[in-house]
């Protein structure tokens, strides 16, 4: 797989970052932290206007027919800007589930609406600490869903949800419209993620896959969303690296720039190394889309990107000293996002276990 972007992909990366740099407001993002159930509407309007919602959707369904590499580049720019809406990732997850289901009727109904930004989607797989519980508590029977999915990213605003459920003792992946469902918004440390408990009480739903096919499709959807999230993490980690570097070459202590001290130089060098390792893993994972190695590559990207964003968010604050923890500087926007992305799409324990199983267990 090529580890280099072509000219078109480089143009996507440059333009998406330029647009978001011009339209992102730190003050607007800070206000969102104190508002439950509200997204960064200017960011989402930009995503629709720029066609980012249509990037990975086939042309016959109103999309641009591009892939995970291009969507990852946009996600990277969104991560650098701590964009205040989760729907690039969850929308892509729903698109992947619909395409994997081979249900032409559902594809024709929802893919054009997802491409245009008219409809928003979330993916409700996890329960508690289990990213893909073997026995989900939500039950699908008689064409309806019963039960609750907790803390679903984007759940408070989404129009449809891809839900991991149990059907007659077998796993099932189903699509439900959320208008009849009950939603309880959660006040979290990163409110722009729009977390909500979704309670289904006889909510109509349609099967996308059942049994082993459902498990395979759900894993693929989760891996694809994890790669998008990993790109977002890399974008945030790289932004923090640049912020720390710029501060270190301007701030003085004891009569010299703090960047001259070994403790600062070494820390910034370590931040750089983490970003580049994670970036390489993200490129490889996105380029491996549709291959037998994709699940392993996705786990590599997810693990390294989580470590990079978590570490850089902490170290950037440390390099800034006392000013690093102030509300006005806004570094905590990245710290909050680093923590929220670390648990969405499965935590590190899930991906580490999956990687080990693929290398030495299930794949052996």
C-alpha positions as CSV (number, residue, x, y, z in Angstrom):
1,X,0.0,0.0,0.0
2,X,1.2,3.5,-0.8
3,X,2.2,5.6,2.2
4,X,2.1,8.8,0.2
5,X,-0.9,11.0,-0.8
6,X,-1.4,11.9,-4.4
7,X,-2.0,15.5,-5.6
8,X,-5.8,15.3,-5.3
9,X,-5.6,14.0,-1.7
10,X,-3.1,16.6,-0.7
11,X,-5.5,19.3,-2.1
12,X,-8.3,17.9,0.0
13,X,-6.1,18.0,3.1
14,X,-5.0,21.6,2.4
15,X,-8.4,23.0,1.5
16,X,-10.2,21.4,4.4
17,X,-7.7,22.7,6.9
18,X,-7.8,26.2,5.3
19,X,-11.6,26.3,5.4
20,X,-11.8,25.2,9.0
21,X,-9.1,27.5,10.1
22,X,-11.1,30.4,8.7
23,X,-14.5,29.3,10.1
24,X,-13.6,27.8,13.5
25,X,-14.2,30.0,16.6
26,X,-12.7,29.1,19.9
27,X,-15.2,31.2,21.7
28,X,-18.1,29.3,20.0
29,X,-16.6,26.0,21.0
30,X,-16.1,27.1,24.6
31,X,-19.8,28.1,24.8
32,X,-20.8,24.7,23.5
33,X,-19.2,23.0,26.5
34,X,-21.9,24.5,28.7
35,X,-24.8,23.6,26.3
36,X,-26.4,20.2,26.4
37,X,-27.7,18.9,23.1
38,X,-26.3,21.6,20.8
39,X,-23.8,21.1,18.0
40,X,-21.5,23.5,16.2
41,X,-23.9,24.4,13.5
42,X,-21.5,26.6,11.4
43,X,-19.1,23.6,11.3
44,X,-21.8,21.2,10.1
45,X,-23.1,23.7,7.6
46,X,-19.5,23.9,6.3
47,X,-19.2,20.1,6.1
48,X,-22.4,19.9,4.0
49,X,-21.4,22.9,1.8
50,X,-17.9,21.4,1.1
51,X,-19.4,18.0,0.2
52,X,-17.7,16.2,3.1
53,X,-20.9,14.4,4.0
54,X,-20.9,12.8,0.5
55,X,-17.2,11.9,0.2
56,X,-17.4,8.2,0.8
57,X,-20.9,7.6,-0.7
58,X,-21.1,6.0,-4.2
59,X,-22.0,8.4,-7.0
60,X,-25.2,6.5,-7.9
61,X,-26.5,7.5,-4.5
62,X,-25.6,11.2,-4.7
63,X,-22.1,10.9,-3.3
64,X,-18.6,11.7,-4.6
65,X,-17.4,8.1,-4.8
66,X,-14.2,8.6,-2.9
67,X,-13.0,6.5,0.0
68,X,-11.6,6.2,3.6
69,X,-8.3,7.9,2.7
70,X,-10.1,11.1,1.6
71,X,-12.5,11.1,4.5
72,X,-9.6,10.5,6.9
73,X,-7.9,13.7,5.6
74,X,-11.0,15.8,6.3
75,X,-11.4,14.1,9.7
76,X,-7.8,15.1,10.4
77,X,-8.5,18.7,9.7
78,X,-11.7,18.5,11.9
79,X,-9.6,17.0,14.7
80,X,-7.1,19.9,14.6
81,X,-10.1,22.3,14.8
82,X,-11.8,20.3,17.6
83,X,-14.9,20.4,15.4
84,X,-18.1,20.5,17.4
85,X,-20.2,17.7,15.7
86,X,-19.6,13.9,15.5
87,X,-21.5,13.1,12.3
88,X,-18.7,12.7,9.8
89,X,-17.7,9.6,11.7
90,X,-21.1,8.2,12.7
91,X,-22.6,9.1,9.3
92,X,-19.8,7.1,7.6
93,X,-20.5,4.2,9.9
94,X,-24.2,4.2,8.9
95,X,-23.2,4.4,5.2
96,X,-20.9,1.5,5.6
97,X,-23.6,-0.6,7.3
98,X,-26.2,0.3,4.6
99,X,-23.8,-0.6,1.8
100,X,-22.7,-3.8,3.6
101,X,-26.4,-4.9,4.0
102,X,-27.1,-5.0,0.3
103,X,-30.6,-3.7,1.1
104,X,-31.3,-1.7,-2.1
105,X,-34.5,-0.2,-0.7
106,X,-32.8,1.2,2.4
107,X,-29.8,2.4,0.4
108,X,-32.0,4.3,-2.1
109,X,-34.0,5.9,0.8
110,X,-31.2,6.9,3.1
111,X,-27.9,7.3,1.2
112,X,-28.9,10.3,-0.8
113,X,-30.2,12.0,2.3
114,X,-27.0,11.3,4.2
115,X,-24.9,12.5,1.3
116,X,-26.8,15.8,1.2
117,X,-26.7,16.3,4.9
118,X,-30.5,16.3,5.1
119,X,-30.3,13.3,7.5
120,X,-28.0,12.6,10.4
121,X,-27.1,9.2,11.6
122,X,-25.6,7.6,14.7
123,X,-24.3,4.1,15.4
124,X,-25.4,2.4,18.7
125,X,-23.2,-0.6,19.2
126,X,-21.7,-0.3,22.6
127,X,-23.2,-1.0,26.0
128,X,-21.2,0.0,29.1
129,X,-17.5,-0.8,28.5
130,X,-18.3,-3.4,25.8
131,X,-17.8,-1.9,22.3
132,X,-19.6,-4.9,20.7
133,X,-21.3,-6.9,23.5
134,X,-21.8,-10.6,22.7
135,X,-25.3,-10.5,24.2
136,X,-26.8,-7.1,23.6
137,X,-29.6,-6.1,26.0
138,X,-31.6,-4.4,23.2
139,X,-34.0,-7.0,21.7
140,X,-35.2,-7.1,18.1
141,X,-38.4,-9.0,17.6
142,X,-41.5,-8.7,15.4
143,X,-39.9,-5.8,13.4
144,X,-39.4,-3.6,16.5
145,X,-36.7,-2.8,19.1
146,X,-37.0,-2.9,22.9
147,X,-34.3,-1.7,25.3
148,X,-31.8,1.1,25.9
149,X,-28.5,2.0,24.3
150,X,-26.5,4.2,26.7
151,X,-24.4,7.3,25.8
152,X,-24.7,7.1,22.0
153,X,-22.5,9.6,20.3
154,X,-24.7,12.0,18.2
155,X,-27.9,10.3,19.6
156,X,-29.6,13.5,20.6
157,X,-29.7,14.9,17.0
158,X,-29.6,11.9,14.8
159,X,-32.5,10.9,12.5
160,X,-31.6,7.2,12.2
161,X,-29.5,4.8,14.2
162,X,-27.7,1.6,13.3
163,X,-28.3,-0.6,16.4
164,X,-26.5,-3.7,17.6
165,X,-29.3,-6.0,19.0
166,X,-30.2,-9.5,19.9
167,X,-32.7,-11.4,17.7
168,X,-33.9,-14.8,18.8
169,X,-30.6,-15.4,20.6
170,X,-28.5,-14.3,17.6
171,X,-26.8,-11.0,17.1
172,X,-28.5,-8.6,14.6
173,X,-27.6,-5.3,13.1
174,X,-30.7,-3.2,12.5
175,X,-31.6,0.3,11.2
176,X,-34.2,2.3,13.2
177,X,-35.7,5.7,12.7
178,X,-35.4,7.7,15.9
179,X,-38.5,9.8,15.8
180,X,-40.5,7.3,18.0
181,X,-37.6,6.6,20.3
182,X,-37.0,8.3,23.6
183,X,-33.8,10.3,24.0
184,X,-32.2,11.5,27.2
185,X,-29.4,14.0,26.6
186,X,-26.3,13.5,28.8
187,X,-24.4,16.4,30.3
188,X,-20.8,15.4,29.6
189,X,-17.3,16.9,29.7
190,X,-17.5,17.2,25.9
191,X,-21.1,18.3,25.2
192,X,-20.6,18.8,21.4
193,X,-20.4,15.0,21.1
194,X,-24.2,15.0,21.7
195,X,-24.3,11.9,23.9
196,X,-27.7,10.6,24.6
197,X,-29.4,7.4,26.0
198,X,-31.7,6.0,23.4
199,X,-34.6,4.0,24.7
200,X,-36.6,1.9,22.3
201,X,-40.1,0.8,23.2
202,X,-41.5,-1.0,20.2
203,X,-39.6,1.2,17.8
204,X,-39.9,0.0,14.2
205,X,-36.6,-1.3,12.7
206,X,-35.3,-3.1,9.7
207,X,-32.7,-5.9,9.7
208,X,-29.4,-5.2,8.0
209,X,-27.7,-8.5,8.9
210,X,-28.2,-11.4,11.3
211,X,-26.0,-14.0,12.9
212,X,-22.3,-14.3,11.8
213,X,-23.0,-11.9,9.0
214,X,-24.1,-9.3,11.5
215,X,-21.0,-9.8,13.6
216,X,-18.7,-9.4,10.6
217,X,-20.6,-6.3,9.3
218,X,-20.6,-4.7,12.8
219,X,-16.9,-5.3,13.2
220,X,-16.2,-3.8,9.8
221,X,-18.4,-0.7,10.6
222,X,-16.7,-0.3,14.0
223,X,-13.2,-0.6,12.4
224,X,-14.1,2.0,9.7
225,X,-15.3,4.5,12.3
226,X,-12.2,3.8,14.4
227,X,-10.0,4.7,11.5
228,X,-11.9,8.0,10.9
229,X,-11.6,8.7,14.7
230,X,-7.9,7.9,14.6
231,X,-7.4,10.5,11.9
232,X,-9.3,13.0,14.0
233,X,-7.0,12.1,16.9
234,X,-3.9,12.6,14.8
235,X,-5.2,16.0,13.7
236,X,-5.7,17.1,17.3
237,X,-2.3,15.6,18.4
238,X,-0.5,17.5,15.6
239,X,-2.2,20.7,16.4
240,X,-1.1,20.4,20.1
241,X,2.5,19.7,18.9
242,X,2.5,22.9,16.9
243,X,1.0,24.9,19.8
244,X,3.6,23.5,22.2
245,X,6.5,24.2,19.8
246,X,5.3,27.8,19.1
247,X,5.1,28.5,22.8
248,X,8.5,27.0,23.6
249,X,10.2,29.3,21.1
250,X,8.6,32.5,22.4
251,X,8.3,32.0,26.2
252,X,11.3,32.9,28.3
253,X,12.3,31.7,31.7
254,X,15.5,32.4,33.6
255,X,16.6,34.7,30.8
256,X,16.3,32.2,27.9
257,X,13.7,30.6,25.8
258,X,12.1,27.5,27.5
259,X,12.7,25.6,24.2
260,X,16.4,25.6,25.1
261,X,15.8,23.4,28.1
262,X,16.3,19.7,27.6
263,X,13.2,18.7,29.4
264,X,11.1,20.8,27.0
265,X,13.1,19.8,23.8
266,X,12.8,16.1,24.7
267,X,9.1,16.3,25.4
268,X,8.3,18.1,22.1
269,X,10.5,15.5,20.2
270,X,8.5,12.7,21.8
271,X,5.2,14.4,20.8
272,X,6.5,14.6,17.3
273,X,7.4,10.9,17.2
274,X,4.0,9.9,18.5
275,X,2.2,12.0,15.8
276,X,4.3,10.5,13.0
277,X,3.8,6.9,14.1
278,X,0.1,7.4,14.4
279,X,-0.1,9.2,11.1
280,X,1.7,6.4,9.3
281,X,-0.7,3.8,10.9
282,X,-3.7,5.9,9.8
283,X,-2.5,6.2,6.2
284,X,-1.9,2.4,6.1
285,X,-5.3,1.6,7.7
286,X,-7.2,3.8,5.3
287,X,-5.3,2.5,2.3
288,X,-6.1,-1.1,3.5
289,X,-9.8,-0.6,3.3
290,X,-11.5,-3.7,1.9
291,X,-8.5,-6.0,2.4
292,X,-8.0,-8.9,4.7
293,X,-5.5,-6.9,6.8
294,X,-7.9,-4.0,7.4
295,X,-9.0,-5.0,10.9
296,X,-5.4,-5.3,12.1
297,X,-4.5,-2.1,10.5
298,X,-7.5,-0.3,12.0
299,X,-6.5,-1.6,15.5
300,X,-2.9,-0.3,15.0
301,X,-4.2,3.1,13.9
302,X,-6.6,3.3,16.8
303,X,-4.1,2.4,19.5
304,X,-1.3,4.6,18.3
305,X,-3.6,7.6,17.6
306,X,-5.2,7.4,21.1
307,X,-1.8,7.3,22.7
308,X,-0.6,10.3,20.6
309,X,-3.6,12.5,21.4
310,X,-3.8,11.6,25.1
311,X,-0.1,12.2,25.6
312,X,0.1,15.4,23.6
313,X,-2.9,16.9,25.3
314,X,-1.2,16.4,28.7
315,X,2.3,17.4,27.6
316,X,1.1,20.6,25.8
317,X,-0.6,21.8,29.0
318,X,2.6,20.9,31.0
319,X,4.8,22.9,28.7
320,X,2.5,25.9,29.0
321,X,2.6,25.8,32.8
322,X,-0.1,27.6,34.8
323,X,-1.6,29.4,31.7
324,X,-2.2,26.0,30.1
325,X,-5.1,25.2,32.4
326,X,-7.0,28.5,31.9
327,X,-10.3,28.6,30.2
328,X,-9.3,31.4,27.8
329,X,-6.4,29.5,26.3
330,X,-8.6,26.6,25.4
331,X,-6.2,23.7,25.6
332,X,-8.8,21.9,27.6
333,X,-10.9,21.7,24.4
334,X,-8.3,19.2,23.1
335,X,-8.0,17.5,26.5
336,X,-11.7,16.9,26.6
337,X,-11.8,15.7,23.0
338,X,-8.9,13.4,23.6
339,X,-10.7,11.7,26.4
340,X,-14.1,11.5,24.5
341,X,-12.5,10.0,21.4
342,X,-10.5,7.6,23.5
343,X,-13.7,5.8,24.6
344,X,-15.8,6.2,21.4
345,X,-15.6,3.3,18.9
346,X,-14.2,1.1,21.6
347,X,-11.6,1.8,24.2
348,X,-7.9,0.8,24.1
349,X,-8.5,-2.5,25.9
350,X,-11.0,-3.5,23.2
351,X,-8.6,-2.7,20.4
352,X,-5.6,-4.3,22.1
353,X,-7.6,-7.5,22.8
354,X,-8.8,-7.5,19.2
355,X,-5.3,-7.1,17.8
356,X,-3.9,-9.9,20.0
357,X,-6.8,-12.2,18.9
358,X,-6.2,-11.4,15.3
359,X,-2.5,-12.0,15.5
360,X,-2.4,-15.0,17.8
361,X,-5.9,-16.2,18.5
362,X,-8.8,-16.1,16.0
363,X,-6.4,-15.7,13.1
364,X,-4.1,-18.6,14.2
